[in-house]
Amino acid sequence: MAVGDPNIENVKKAGKEFDSGYDPTEWLLRELFKKYPNSTSFDEVQLKTRVLNVLYYTNVQAVNVVARHIVNLKGLDSEIATGACDAVRRIANVKLSNTKRCFYSFATKYCSWQNPTAYPIYDSTADACLWFYRKDKFAEFKRQDLGTYARFREIVIAFRKHYNLEAFDFKQLDSYLYHRGQEIIGK
């Protein structure tokens, strides 16, 4: 089912479509992050990281290393609770052996599940959707701006405002960006 251009009806349609196709996944993640709301216990963070990685296809090959990295980030829970954009950067940048890796999409998803009202999710589908609608001049940005979380969130907020979608929180808007982005990529 095509969701079409951004408007209230189509965002609702995308939400219903997302819920019908991903309800068990969303329920599991919601329950998991509710049961383990903090990022200080390795076992809890490893479980959340592993499940999020599998269900959201984030391609984190070193789940244990990433989980340990998250646990070692001092003050992370308070940053996430306040919606600090820097939490995404801190989670995303991981040292694997002697190589630095950036798990940007994973980090946005982790923060979003910890605090859904403060963190929109970045992935290739959200990127494609926002880049496609750049033609409507809802915000001035370059493609690489989507890779900087503070800027990405500003762009999502501008998108929401431009299309009169302020009634939707980031979680609801994520469903639209995901489905519409898939349609755009498929064209």
Order of alpha helices (4+ residues) and beta strands (2+ residues): alpha-alpha-alpha-alpha-alpha-beta-beta-alpha-alpha-alpha-alpha
